[in-house]
Amino acid sequence: MPTQQAAWKDAVIAESDQTVVIEGNHYFPPESVKREYLEASATHTRCFWKGTASYYDVVVGGQHNRDAAWYYPEPSAAARQIAGYVAFWNGVTVRPARADADAESVPVGSGGGGWLRRLLRS
């Protein structure tokens, strides 16, 4: 898999060639995420098959993107491969790391399951 980057406000939040793609979202390994851009959030949602998700606010240059990153600290057995991995949405863009890559940049969260997170946060 090509190296993927998660970026917001011109800051690269995460970068890895070992992402796991589920429901159109790239889940980044914990060690590939730049924690200085994340602040813990009190938000939690429940996915019927992955379990309970916890959230981070993404913070760049003093600007907060509320609950723009999520992870499953203790996912169900069916999703155990993403335990602790971080995914992004709400304006954070996941794109190939190389500018000349053949894939286009796409906003994350437009894939399946994004509607479920929004519904549960309401």
N, C-alpha and C positions, 0 to 999 in steps of 0.2 A: 504494500500500500504506500502511496506517496506520502511524504510528510505533510501534515495538516497544521494550520495555525488557527487559533481563535483570537480575534482582534476586536477591540472597541476603542474608539477615539484615537486611532493610530498607535495604540499600544498592543503588543502581542502578549496575550494573557496566558496562552498555552501553545506548545508546539510538540508534535510527536508523529512518528511513523507507525505507532502501535495503537492507534485509536480503535475502539470497537463501535461499529455502527449498528444502532438499534432504532427502529422506527424513524429512520432518516436523520437521527442525531448522532454526532460523533462524541463518544465518551473518551476523554483523555486520561491516560494513566496519572495517578496522583503526583508522581515525581516530575511530570512534564508541565505542571501548572505553576505559574509564578504567583505564589501566595501573597506577595505584597499588594496585589491588585484585588484581593478578596477580603470581604468582611463578613463574618457570620451573620446570618439572618435567623429570626425566630420562626420563619415560615416552614411548614411541613405539609406535604400532600401525600396522598396514598394512590398508588397505581395497583389495579387489581391483580397484576401478575408480577410486577417487580418489587412491590413492597412500599415502604415509607421513604420518601425523598426528603432530604434536608437541603436548604438553599444558602447561597452566598449573594451578597450585593457585590457587583463589580464596581471598583472605584478607580478612576483614572483622572489625574489632575484635579482632584477635589470634587469631581462630578460622580454622582452615584447612579448606578443602573440597578434598581431594586430587584432582587431575586433573579438576576440574569444568569446565574449558574446554579446547577443542582447536582446532587450526588446521592447515592444510596449507601449509607454506612453499613447496613445489614440487609442486603437484598434477599429476596426469596431464593430458594434453590435454583429456580429456573433462570435467574439473572445473576447468579453468583460471580460470573466473569466480569461484572462491572462494579464489584464492591469497592467503594472509595473513588472510583473514576468520576471525573467531572465533565458535565455537558453544559452547553450554553444556549441561550435564546435571547429574545427581547432586544434585538439590535446588535448583538454580538455576532460577528460574521466568521464562519469557518470556511477557510479557503486553502488551496495548495500553498505550500511555503514558497515555492519558486514562482516568480512572476511569469515565466514562460510555460507554465504547466498547461496541459490540455483541458483541465476542468475549470469551470467558471465559479466565481464566488457566489455563495448562496446564503441568505440569512437562515440561521438555525431556528428550529421551532416550527417551521412550515410543514414538517413531515407529520406522519401519523402520531397521535398522542399529544401533540401540542395543545389541541383543544381541550383535552382532559385536564391538563395542568391549569389552564386558565379557568376552567369551570370550577375546579376544586379550590382555587384561591379566592373566588368571589365571595 
